[in-house]
Amino acid sequence: MTRTATNPVQAGAWNGTVGTHWADHHERYDALLSGVNDALFAGAAVTMADRVLDVGCGAGTTTRIAARLASRGHVVGVDISAPLVGRARAVTAAEHVGNVAYELADAQTHPFPPAGYDVVISRGGVMFFEDHAAAFRNLARALIPGGRLAFICPRPAGPDVEESRALGLFAKLLDAPDADTVAAHTAMASLSDPARLHEVLQGWDDVTVAPVDVETHWGRDVPDAVDFLLSRTPDRKVDAGTRTALEESLRPYETNRGVRLRGAVWLVTARRPTARQQ
């Protein structure tokens, strides 16, 4: 896996079926998550000369957005997933983005340069740490005093959230998912409680947890969305009746712009305390 990985469950998932699927379908996942980009970068306030660290960078979309904003600076994307880091490097080279580098590492323990960054961003990757408090302490050391942190994570799932309601029904129609998928989905809820967020960010200044409503794009139409969701567990076969039921579970969300589900996330921002405060 990685030399500094301390999170074997997530390292196994993201270097196994989950990470491979994200790497193979990175354009689909980027389209799915694109609705949170504006909120993330508004919170991060990246400037032209900033040094930016992108935690859980995946295939590097947010890393490259940050690099274009920090055109006179530099951006490092870090991820625990070898398939995703490989994809990020390939796409970045193809797009000729020069002020970017990638690290295959666990950001919870990786020895980043002390005070080496002005901004830390994450489009959800921070959810997957084994020890969130330790990870955020490590990220604070990587920031300059007064440096900025901005990340996105899901708000609590529930029947009033369209995305969780629809995908919950979809999941009930299928057999139990594989262990890698369970590990990833379990981690996604790890920071949904605002009290938990404040707990793991103890010692940071100006912590804010703001609700953001988003729209997620799951496919160009219902059959395409079902194909994509089923592709996440390619060994699973479904009969015609189950396939019809799966399609009907998403039918209410089909629009002329594709299958769209309203979701709910937090935008979390904070600052590393200044040296005088420490």
N, C-alpha and C positions, 0 to 999 in steps of 0.2 A: 504494500500500500504506500504509505509515506513514512519518511524517517521519523517524523515528529507526531504521528497520529496517536492520540490517546482515546479515541472514540471508535472502538472496533465494530460496533453495531452499524453505525452510520458509514464508516469506511467500507464495510462489506457491502452495504446497499448501494452506495454511490460508485463503487468500483465493480458492481455486479449488474443485475438486471435493471435497476432504477437508473443508474448513471448512464448505462449504455443506451437505454431508451431516450433519455433526455438528449444525449449527444446525437443520436440518429435522427431525432425529430426536433432539433433545436429551433428551427424556424417556427414550428407549431407552438412550442412553449413560449417563444418570444412574443408571438402574436397573442397568445393567451394572457400573458402578463403585462403587455404593453400599456394597459390602462393605469398602472401604478407609477410609470416612469416620471410623469410630470410632477406628481406629489413628492417622489423621492428626491428629485433634483432641485425642486423648490426648497425642500428642507435642507439639503446639503449645501446649497449656495456655492457651488464650485466656481472659482475664479480662474483667470487665464494662467496664473503662475503657480497654482496649487499643486502639491504632491498628494495624490489620492490613493487610498487603499480600498479595493473592492473585495469584500469578504463574501465567500460563496459565489464567486463570479460566474459560475456555470460556463456557458459557451461564450461569454465575454461581451454580451450586448451592452450591459451597463458600463463595463470597463471602457468600451470604445466610445460610448456617449460621454463619459467623464473625460476621456482623452481629448475629445474634440472641444469640450468646454475649457479644459486646462491646456490650451494649445501651446503655451510656453512652459508648461509644467511636465509632470510625469505621472503615470498611473500604473499601479501593480494590482493585478487580479490574483486572488488566492482561492484555491478550492481543494477539497479532499479527494476529488474524483479525477482519476487519470483520463477516462474517456472524455470528460468535459474540458479539462485543461488542454488536451490534444486538439479538440475541436476549436477551442478558443484561439489557440495559436495559429491554426490553419486559416480560420476566417479572418483574423487580424492581419495576417500576411497578405491574404488575397485582397483585402480592402486597403492595404498600404498605409495602415495606421502605425506611425513610427514611435510615438512616445508611450508605448505600452510594453509591459513585461508580465509574465505569469509565473506563479509559484505553485507547485504541487505540494501542499502542506496542510496541516491542521492549524487553523488560525488561533485555536485555543492555546497552543503551546509554542508555535513557531517563533524563533528569535528574530522578530522584526527589528530594524535599526531603531534604537531609542530616539524618540522625538523625530522620527524620520518622515512623518506625514502631517499634512495640514487638515485633511478630511478623511474620515472612514465612512464608507457607504455599504449598504447591503440590501439587495432586493430579496430578502427572505432567508438568506443563507445562515444568519445568526440563530435561526430556530433550531438548528441541528447540532449545536454544541452539546457535549456531555455534561459540562459544568459551566453554566452560563456566567455565573459571577466571576469565576476564574478567567474565562475567555474575555469578558469585558475589561477586567483588570489588565490583561495582556494587551488588548487593543488600546487602552488608555496610555500604556507605556509607549506604544508606537506613535502616538500623537504628540505634537508640540503642546506645551501649556496653552490652554485656551482653544485647542483644536476641536473641530466639529465632528460629531457622530450623527448620522441619519440612516435609519433603516425602516423597512416595511415588514410587518408580520400580520397574520390574520387576526381579526376580532373573533370572539366566541361564535362557534357554529350554533345554529338553531333553526327552528322551523320558519322564523321570520326572515332568514337570510336565504334568498332565492337559490344561490349557488349550492349551499350546503343542503337545502331541501331536495333539490333535483338530483344532486350527486349521491345523496344518502339513499334515495329511492333506487337509483341506478345500482348502487352497491348491494342493496337487499335482493335484487333480482339475480345476483351472481353467487357462485360458490365463494368460499373463503379465499381471500387473496394470499399470495405468497408472502414469506417472511420479510423479504426486502421491502415490499410495498407497505406492509404493516409498520415496519420500522420508520419509514419515511413519513407516513401519514400520522403516526403517533407524535413524532417530533414537531409536526406542523402546528400542533395546538399548544406547544410548550410555553409560549409567551403571549397567549391570548388574554390573560388576566392582567389588567393594568397594575394591580398590586404586585404581581410577580415581576413585572417590568421595572417598577420602582425599586423592588428588592434587589434585583441583579445589577441595577445601575447605581447602587449605593456608592457614594463617593464622587459621582459625576455632578456637575453643575447644570442648572437650567434644563432639567429633564422635562420634556413635554410628551404627552401621549395624545395624539389627535386622531379622531375618527375620519376615515376617508371612504367614501362609497365609490366602487369601481364597477366596470362592466368587463366581463371576461368573454373571450371569443373561443368557442370550442370546435367550430367546423363551419364549412360553407353551407351545409344543410344537415338535417338529422342523420341520414345514413353515414355521411362523412364524419360527424361527431362520434357516432357509435363505433365506427371503424377505428378511430383514433383512441378512444377510451379502451376498447378491447385489445388494441395493439400493445398496451402496457403489460399485459400478461399473455404473450403470444401462444403459450402452450394450452391455454384454456379454449375449449370449444363450446359453442352454444347452439342449441337446436333452434329451429325456425320460430317456435312459439316464444322462446326466451328472447330471441332477436327482435321480434315484433313488440314485446313488452318493453324492452330497452328503448326502442325507438319511440314508443308512445310516452315514456317517461320524460323525454326531452322535447316532444312535439310542441308543448305550450311555449317554448322559448325560441322557436324557429322564426326568424324575421327575414326581410329581404336583404339584410346584411349578415346573414348567417345565424348560427345558434349562439345566442347571447344570454348570459346569466349575470344578474346583479350580485356582486359580492361585497364584502366588508372587511377592511383592513385598518390597522393602526399605522400612522406615520409617527415614528419615535425619533426625537432629536435630543441631543445633550452636548455638553462641552466638557473637555478635560479641565479640571481646575487649573488656575494659573499657578506659577511656581510660588508666589507669595502666599497663596492660600494653602498650599501643600506643606 
